Amino acid sequence: MVQASGPRVTVKSDPPLFGPRFNSELQQLFRWRRDVRRFRCDPVPEEALMELLEAAHTAPSVGNSQPWRIIRVADLANREAVASHVDRCNADAAHKYEGAEQEEYRKLKLHGLREAPVQLAFYCDRAPDAGRGLGRQTMAQTLEWSVVMAIHSLWLAARARGLGLGWVSILDPATLDKLFEVPSDWGLVGYICLGYPMEAEDQPELEKLKWQQRLPLSDILFQK
Ligand SMILES: Cc1cc2nc3c(=O)[nH]c(=O)nc-3n(C[C@H](O)[C@H](O)[C@H](O)COP(=O)(O)O)c2cc1C
């Protein structure tokens, strides 16, 4: 609330109470967030996209550096260039496997680049003015990690609105840097597809196809 005249005084609103019902729904959101590779072609309303980008932009970042730089890839020629580049990288990746495993790999659908209505290249500005270097003197990677946080915020916000996100990493960042003519301080973190998913899933596709199961919590939790 802002006073009409005199010094501007901002009164903080009460913090929201995230009760048990919200927490149970949040848990469901985690469980139903999926990496999506099959998209419907319906467009994403502009307002919804802007809300999602605002959500990404609330992410935590080292020193509050906000190093995410987002390129919205709308140009059809650029999209096709990315899709065919990823197809080439994917074909190369298949050769790293042999025999039945190679067959299994080739059957996986690992991107929805020709269907996803929205495509975003998330870059990290490795020399941002914001944050004045705080927190990253000994761990420069924290800038990239901050961008991952922004992508994850977008991922959850998208799912909460019935939208799906697919992260594509089978690519050579240098090819995209050249295509988008990015400044030399920018490094690619993720190429993101966004749109309405063909179907909702509570199980990762790589689990369903028996490529990789979720590890038990006890395998990844250590005590010292
Ligand atoms: C950094 C990162 C890169 C990924 N790259 C790809 C990719 O190139 N292609 C793909 O199909 N999935 C990719 N994924 C999605 C993972 O395969 C997926 O998150 C994992 O199988 C678990 O499934 P879920 O996200 O549906 O829970 C990526 C995920 C992350 C976090």
The ligand as an ORCA input file, in Angstrom:
! r2SCAN-3c Opt
* xyz 0 1
  C      20.314    -30.969    -17.840
  C      19.293    -31.844    -18.505
  C      19.439    -32.181    -19.841
  C      18.505    -33.014    -20.483
  N      18.627    -33.301    -21.810
  C      17.691    -34.054    -22.427
  C      17.744    -34.311    -23.832
  O      18.610    -33.840    -24.561
  N      16.780    -35.078    -24.366
  C      15.781    -35.635    -23.608
  O      14.921    -36.331    -24.152
  N      15.703    -35.392    -22.291
  C      16.623    -34.616    -21.697
  N      16.514    -34.351    -20.353
  C      15.377    -34.908    -19.586
  C      15.758    -36.129    -18.794
  O      15.913    -37.253    -19.625
  C      14.654    -36.371    -17.775
  O      14.627    -35.284    -16.895
  C      14.841    -37.668    -16.976
  O      14.762    -38.777    -17.825
  C      13.777    -37.810    -15.884
  O      12.487    -37.680    -16.442
  P      11.473    -36.567    -15.941
  O      12.122    -35.205    -16.164
  O      10.245    -36.742    -16.781
  O      11.251    -36.822    -14.490
  C      17.420    -33.525    -19.724
  C      17.282    -33.168    -18.383
  C      18.194    -32.335    -17.781
  C      17.987    -31.945    -16.337
*
